[in-house]
Amino acid sequence: AAARPGKVRGAGKGPRRARLQLRHIDTWSALKISLVLSIALFCVWMVAVGILYGVLGQLGVFDTLNDLIGQLGSSSGEEATTGDVINAKIVLGGAAVIGAVNIVLLTALSTVSAFVYNLCSDLVGGLEVTLAERD
């Protein structure tokens, strides 16, 4: 049926609204999503550390630090170190260990948080969300 001119269906009522409650988060889904996000953040972390190491290496920061550590070691009576104390292998290896720990911790924290949310939502009814159409 054709609408009559001047009358628009639903005019003046405003946007439709729906009230929903988030009562349960699947812990297995929370684990999978948090694991994928943690791995993505690990990749970002490693790229950022690599870029920062490259920039600081070009500025000569690590050469200065290695010289300072060598001088401190020789003044304390120890043999002078022949290799660099701070190098790419040490820095990126340390960053990888920190990133791996972060993957485990973030995944575990997200999964436990979903479990705790499920327990709390059983007590109080969950999170209420109101959805509305745009005007």
N, C-alpha and C positions, 0 to 999 in steps of 0.2 A: 504494500500500500504506500502510496506517495504521501509524504509529509506535507501538511498544510503550511503555506508560507507564514512566517511570523511565529510559528510554534516549533520550538526545538525540543526534542525529547530529552528530559532530564535537566532542562535549563533552570537555573536558580537553585538547584539542590547542592551544587558544589561537587567536588570530586568524590568518587566512591572510596570508602575506607573499609579496611578489613583488620580486625584485631586477631593476632595469632600468638600462641604461646610456644616457646621453645622448651620442651620438657625433657628431651633426651638427646645426648650426643653419643654416637656410637664410638666406643673407645678404640676399636680397631681402625675406624676411619680417621680418628684423630691421630693415631700412631702413624698411619701411612702418610697423611698430609704433612704432619710435622717432620717426618723423616725426609720427605722430598724437599720441603722448604729448608731444612737444616743443611742438606747437601748443596742446595743452590747457594745458600749463604756461605758455605764453606768455600765454594768456587769463587765467590765475590771476595771473600777474605783473602784467599791465596793470591788473586790477581792484585788486590790492593797492596798486600805486603810486597809482592814482586815489583810493582811500580815504585813503591816507596823506597825499597832497597836500591833499585836502579838509580833513582834520582839522588839519593844520599850518597851512593857510590860515585856518581859523576861529580858531585860536589866535593868529594875527597874526605868525607866525614869518617868513613871506615878506615881509610889509610891513616888518618890522624889518630884515631882511637887505637889502632894496632901498634902504631909507633909509641904511643903513650904507655900502653900495656907492656910493650917490650922494654921501655926505659924503666918502668916501675919494677919489672922482674929482674933486670940487670942490677939495679941499685940495691935490691934486697939480697943480693948475693947468689941468686939462682942463675942458671945458664940462660942465655938469651934464647928466646923462642925463634925458631927458623921460619915457621909458617905463620899465617895470619890467624889470630884468635877469633876474629869476627869475619866470616866469609859467607858466601851465598848458601852453601850447604848447611851451615849452622843456623842461619836466620830462617831459611825456608823450611828446614826440618823442625825447628822449634815452632814455627807458625803452623805447620801441619799437625803437630801434636796438640797444640792448643785448639785448632779447628776440629780435630777428631773428638776431643773431650767436649767441645761445645755441641757437636752433633749428638752425642750420647745424652748430654744433660738437657738440651732443648727438647729432644724427642721424649725423654722420660718425663720432663716437667709438663709438657703438653698433654701426654697421655694421663698422667696422674690428675692434672687439672680437669680434664674431661670427666674422669671418674668421680672426682669430688663434686663437680657441677651436677652430675646425675644424682648423687646422694642428696645434695641440697635442694635440687628441684623436686625431688620426691617429698620433701618436707614443706616447701613454701609454694610450689606450683610452677616454677620455671620463670623464664624471662618473657615478659609480654611485649610484643612488637606491634605497632600500628602501621599498616601499609596504606598508601593513598595514591590515587592516580594524579598525574600532573594536570594542571588546569589547561 
